[in-house]
Amino acid sequence: METLTAIASRRSIRKFKPDPVSRDLLNKILETATLAPSGKNKQPWRFYVVDETKRAEMIQKMQQGMDKTKEAGIGTGSAKYTIKVMAQAPVTVFIFNPTGAHPMSERDSYGYFSDVVDIQSIGAAIQNMLLAAVEFGLGSLWICDVFFGYDELCDWLGAEGQMIAAVSLGYPDQSPEARQRDAVDDVTVYVE
């Protein structure tokens, strides 16, 4: 598949078939993630893969975090729908910056800017994953709602560093239309 075709045909998938994703295919997708550019070639990504054997535990931890958030009087927005997607997706990959700080921790300006550079690098790795999924006939959903279960998921995964996002993967059970995008002229300023 051509790169521009993959970019244009990528969609956020929220309904997956129950068919498992082979480890071989998953490794190919993760390998594309490791090919992303990164600031100072730090390659600041670690992947924690959860498949159907641990999916129920993952959902339980996410739900515990959401319940704690609600008890604190904080809204969780669309996270309840995200949990439903994660509960049916054959695979969810959590992406961490192993040297990043907890999002609520204080840091000096160097630490802050270092985290920003690493997050940009990880964003490129995630985009590579999403495009590779299209190439291999899989659907994907880039998930940031995992922050509602941040501490619970980090503890459960035994992960160190900063959780950046998660990506659910599987064979799509829907074909959503492309969503409206802003026109290039509306989001671009040529400095002349």
C-alpha positions in Angstrom: 0.0 0.0 0.0 1.2 3.5 -0.8 2.0 5.7 2.2 -0.5 8.4 1.1 -3.2 5.8 0.6 -2.6 4.4 4.1 -2.7 7.9 5.6 -6.0 8.8 3.8 -7.7 5.5 4.6 -6.7 5.2 8.3 -9.7 5.4 10.6 -10.3 5.3 14.4 -12.0 1.9 14.8 -14.3 1.4 17.8 -15.7 -2.1 16.9 -13.4 -5.1 16.4 -14.0 -8.7 15.4 -13.0 -11.2 18.1 -10.4 -12.8 15.8 -6.9 -12.8 17.5 -4.0 -10.9 16.2 -1.0 -13.1 15.7 2.2 -12.3 17.7 4.1 -12.3 14.4 1.8 -9.6 12.9 1.9 -7.6 16.2 5.7 -7.7 16.2 5.8 -6.3 12.6 3.6 -3.4 13.8 5.7 -2.8 16.8 8.8 -2.9 14.6 7.4 -0.1 12.5 7.0 1.9 15.7 10.6 1.5 16.5 11.5 3.0 13.1 10.0 6.4 14.0 12.3 9.4 14.3 13.2 10.4 17.8 14.9 13.5 19.4 18.6 12.8 19.7 17.8 9.2 18.7 16.8 8.4 22.3 14.1 6.0 21.1 12.0 6.7 24.2 9.4 4.1 23.9 8.5 0.9 25.7 5.5 -1.2 24.7 3.4 -3.3 27.1 1.1 -5.6 25.2 -2.2 -6.9 26.6 -4.0 -9.6 24.7 -7.3 -11.4 25.4 -5.7 -13.5 28.2 -5.3 -10.4 30.4 -7.9 -8.2 28.9 -10.4 -8.6 31.8 -7.8 -7.6 34.4 -6.9 -4.5 32.2 -10.5 -3.4 32.1 -10.9 -3.9 35.8 -7.9 -1.7 36.5 -9.2 1.0 34.1 -12.6 0.9 35.7 -11.1 1.2 39.2 -9.3 4.4 38.1 -12.4 5.8 36.5 -14.4 5.1 39.7 -11.8 6.8 41.8 -11.9 9.8 39.4 -15.7 10.0 39.6 -15.6 9.8 43.4 -13.3 12.8 43.4 -16.0 14.7 41.5 -14.1 14.8 38.2 -15.9 13.9 35.0 -14.6 11.1 32.8 -16.2 12.2 29.5 -16.1 9.6 26.9 -13.9 7.2 28.8 -16.8 4.8 29.5 -17.0 4.2 25.7 -13.3 3.8 25.5 -13.5 1.0 28.1 -16.0 -0.8 25.8 -13.7 -0.6 22.9 -10.8 -1.9 25.0 -13.0 -4.7 26.3 -13.6 -6.0 22.8 -10.2 -5.3 21.1 -8.0 -8.4 20.8 -4.9 -6.4 21.7 -4.1 -3.2 23.5 -0.6 -1.8 23.5 0.4 0.7 26.2 3.2 3.0 25.2 5.5 4.4 27.9 8.4 6.8 28.1 10.7 4.8 30.5 12.6 7.9 31.6 9.6 10.3 31.7 8.1 11.7 34.9 4.6 11.1 36.2 2.4 13.7 34.5 1.5 15.3 37.9 5.1 15.5 39.2 7.1 18.7 39.3 10.1 19.0 37.2 12.6 21.6 36.2 12.5 23.2 32.7 15.1 20.7 31.3 12.9 17.8 32.5 9.8 19.4 31.1 11.3 20.0 27.7 12.9 16.6 27.6 9.5 15.0 28.2 8.0 17.2 25.5 10.6 16.0 23.0 10.1 12.4 24.0 6.3 12.6 23.7 6.7 14.0 20.2 8.9 11.1 19.3 6.4 8.6 20.8 3.6 10.3 18.9 5.6 9.5 15.7 6.0 5.9 16.8 2.3 5.6 17.5 1.5 7.0 14.0 3.7 4.4 12.5 1.8 1.7 14.3 -1.5 3.1 13.1 -0.4 3.2 9.5 1.2 -0.3 9.7 -2.1 -1.6 11.0 -3.9 -0.2 7.9 -1.2 -1.9 5.7 -1.9 -5.3 7.4 -5.6 -5.0 7.3 -6.1 -4.2 11.0 -8.0 -1.4 12.6 -6.7 0.7 15.5 -7.7 3.2 18.1 -5.3 5.7 19.6 -6.4 6.0 23.2 -5.7 8.8 25.7 -8.6 8.1 28.1 -6.2 5.7 29.8 -5.2 8.6 32.0 -8.4 8.0 34.1 -6.8 4.7 35.2 -3.2 6.0 35.1 -1.9 4.8 38.5 -3.9 1.6 38.5 -2.7 0.6 35.0 0.9 1.6 35.7 1.0 -0.5 38.9 -0.8 -3.5 37.2 1.6 -3.4 34.3 4.6 -3.0 36.5 5.7 -0.2 34.2 8.2 2.4 35.1 8.3 5.9 33.6 5.5 7.9 32.0 2.5 6.3 30.3 1.8 8.3 27.1 -1.1 6.5 25.5 -2.5 3.1 24.4 -3.5 1.7 21.1 -6.1 -1.0 20.7 -5.7 -3.2 17.6 -7.7 -5.9 15.9 -9.6 -6.7 12.7 -12.2 -4.0 12.2 -15.9 -4.7 12.4 -16.9 -1.4 11.0 -15.9 0.9 8.1 -16.5 4.5 9.4 -16.5 7.4 6.9 -13.8 9.9 7.1 -14.4 12.7 9.6 -14.5 16.3 8.6 -11.0 17.9 8.5 -10.1 21.6 8.6 -9.0 23.0 5.3 -5.2 23.4 4.9 -5.8 27.1 4.3 -7.6 27.5 7.6 -4.7 26.0 9.7 -1.7 27.3 7.8 0.1 30.6 8.0 2.9 31.3 5.4 5.3 33.7 7.0 6.4 36.1 4.2 
